[in-house]
Amino acid sequence: MGLADTAQKAAEKNLADRKKALDTATKAKPAADKAVKDAEAKLPPVEKKVKDAKDALAKRPEDGNLKKNVTNAENELQKLKDEVTKTKTALDAANRAIELAGKSVKTA
């Protein structure tokens, strides 16, 4: 009887741990969704900034300050694109964690 009780307790703890993992992953997903939306919302203004800088440079191609403005705007845009990629990766990880945790609870 002792071995069966021990096995039962271990199984119950295992199930509780899996449910906790599912709960944690489920709570992390809304934050990841928000991070993606926030990062994507920053893109259009910076894309416009790059376009405006390039348009200004096209009118005065010899102006070194305008060249610098284009470079700075393009660097800023690239940083934001990298941020979007990172947040999407985090969201994918959260979705995958939910999927795996859900499966592990079902099989526990």
Secondary structure by P-SEA (a helix, b strand, c coil): caaaaaaaaaaaaaaaaaaaaaaaaaaaaaaaaaaaaaaaaacaaaaaaaaaaaaaaaaccccaaaaaaaaaaaaaaaaaaaaaaaaaaaaaaaaaaaaaaaaaaaac
